[in-house]
């Protein structure tokens, strides 16, 4: 009888991990489309215009942001 509780808990964690994996996969598939990616970039730029300047204050993250932007531009070509 005590084993049922452990099985249920394991199953719950499995469902949780599977749900998170499906959400990440879905977000990746959605943002893989060039039109959606451009719209997302434009929307983020209008909502958060000074994100890059704020991130520039943090050394590690600020150094990565321009590289990510360059990569996104290359992929959309």
Buried (B, 14 or more C-beta within 10 A) or exposed (E): EEEEEEEEEEEEEEEEEEEEEEEEEEEEEEBEEEEEBEEBBEEEEEEEEEEBEEBBEEEEEBEEBEEEEEEBEEEEE
